Amino acid sequence: MAATETEEDQLDATFSALASSTRRALLARLARGPATVNELAEPFDLGLPAISKHVKVLERAGLVRRGRHAQFRPCELDPAPLRQVSAWADLHRTTWEASFDRMEQHLATLQANKESNRR
Amino acid sequence: MSPHPESTDSTDAVVIERTLDAPIDLVWRMWTDGDEFARWYGPPGATIPVADLDARVGGRRRVCMAITTPDGPMRMWFGGEHLAVDAPTLLVYNESLTDEHGTPASDDHLTEVRVELTDHDGRTHMVMTHLGIPSDSPGATGWTMAFDKLTAALAR
């Protein structure tokens, strides 16, 4: 049930990249389509260098790809690591659901025993 | 993404609600008595040979999970601290992978489990929230909400 080390590293990178409201806003913007760093910076009070830095963090986390050829190197969202995050939650959800099924069985057994002892 | 529209969770949190056919005090014991906890906790096929739960605020918890893998038996240890203990309605604890002695294997996967219980005429409504907390987040507050917005945007 344990994720492999590489998957854990990927989750670390994804979670830390997402731990900034600015970067989440950048991703939300990119979810609507590719954009250049200039376009990404428009709605923010932050300067271009700051936005550039955030984009680099997202790139390192594998959440953003940048075009190699175009002059302005537009940024594009890569949702694969986000699916990995989703897998983390799915894994835990499945485990908890199975656990709670057993808890219900155990509760039923305990109460049935109590009933029969009473008779 | 795989949305779970029936609950309010996003991808970094798991929220599960159940109504259990048992009185609230008994359900409380399921979470706070190590012997009872060991009877139900863990993924299918796993057993819990050790569950030391000191269910007081600041009290430690130490849980061993044994799993049989194709390569043989494997033991995993989880350790953490009880953050809120308000019998029989609220239990909050954190947890991470540790070694046998409770030393964290790494500090980057601390997760938090919150259990809320309410009595419904002898039955018990249980809400369990399991949060993954990123280590270098300046505070996990607002994290889930912001992430919900992001996933909503991605779903468009």
Boltz contact constraints between the chains, C-beta under 6 A:
constraints:
  - contact:
      token1: [A, 1]
      token2: [B, 43]
      max_distance: 6.0
  - contact:
      token1: [A, 12]
      token2: [B, 108]
      max_distance: 6.0
  - contact:
      token1: [A, 15]
      token2: [B, 134]
      max_distance: 6.0
  - contact:
      token1: [A, 16]
      token2: [B, 134]
      max_distance: 6.0
  - contact:
      token1: [A, 16]
      token2: [B, 136]
      max_distance: 6.0
  - contact:
      token1: [A, 19]
      token2: [B, 134]
      max_distance: 6.0
  - contact:
      token1: [A, 19]
      token2: [B, 137]
      max_distance: 6.0
  - contact:
      token1: [A, 21]
      token2: [B, 146]
      max_distance: 6.0
  - contact:
      token1: [A, 24]
      token2: [B, 146]
      max_distance: 6.0
  - contact:
      token1: [A, 24]
      token2: [B, 150]
      max_distance: 6.0
  - contact:
      token1: [A, 27]
      token2: [B, 150]
      max_distance: 6.0
  - contact:
      token1: [A, 28]
      token2: [B, 150]
      max_distance: 6.0
  - contact:
      token1: [A, 28]
      token2: [B, 153]
      max_distance: 6.0
  - contact:
      token1: [A, 31]
      token2: [B, 153]
      max_distance: 6.0
  - contact:
      token1: [A, 31]
      token2: [B, 154]
      max_distance: 6.0
  - contact:
      token1: [A, 85]
      token2: [B, 11]
      max_distance: 6.0
  - contact:
      token1: [A, 86]
      token2: [B, 1]
      max_distance: 6.0
  - contact:
      token1: [A, 86]
      token2: [B, 2]
      max_distance: 6.0
  - contact:
      token1: [A, 86]
      token2: [B, 11]
      max_distance: 6.0
  - contact:
      token1: [A, 89]
      token2: [B, 11]
      max_distance: 6.0
  - contact:
      token1: [A, 89]
      token2: [B, 14]
      max_distance: 6.0
  - contact:
      token1: [A, 92]
      token2: [B, 14]
      max_distance: 6.0
  - contact:
      token1: [A, 92]
      token2: [B, 130]
      max_distance: 6.0
  - contact:
      token1: [A, 93]
      token2: [B, 14]
      max_distance: 6.0
  - contact:
      token1: [A, 95]
      token2: [B, 43]
      max_distance: 6.0
  - contact:
      token1: [A, 96]
      token2: [B, 16]
      max_distance: 6.0
  - contact:
      token1: [A, 98]
      token2: [B, 44]
      max_distance: 6.0
  - contact:
      token1: [A, 99]
      token2: [B, 40]
      max_distance: 6.0
  - contact:
      token1: [A, 99]
      token2: [B, 41]
      max_distance: 6.0
  - contact:
      token1: [A, 100]
      token2: [B, 18]
      max_distance: 6.0
  - contact:
      token1: [A, 102]
      token2: [B, 40]
      max_distance: 6.0
  - contact:
      token1: [A, 103]
      token2: [B, 30]
      max_distance: 6.0
  - contact:
      token1: [A, 103]
      token2: [B, 40]
      max_distance: 6.0
  - contact:
      token1: [A, 106]
      token2: [B, 39]
      max_distance: 6.0
  - contact:
      token1: [A, 106]
      token2: [B, 40]
      max_distance: 6.0
  - contact:
      token1: [A, 107]
      token2: [B, 22]
      max_distance: 6.0
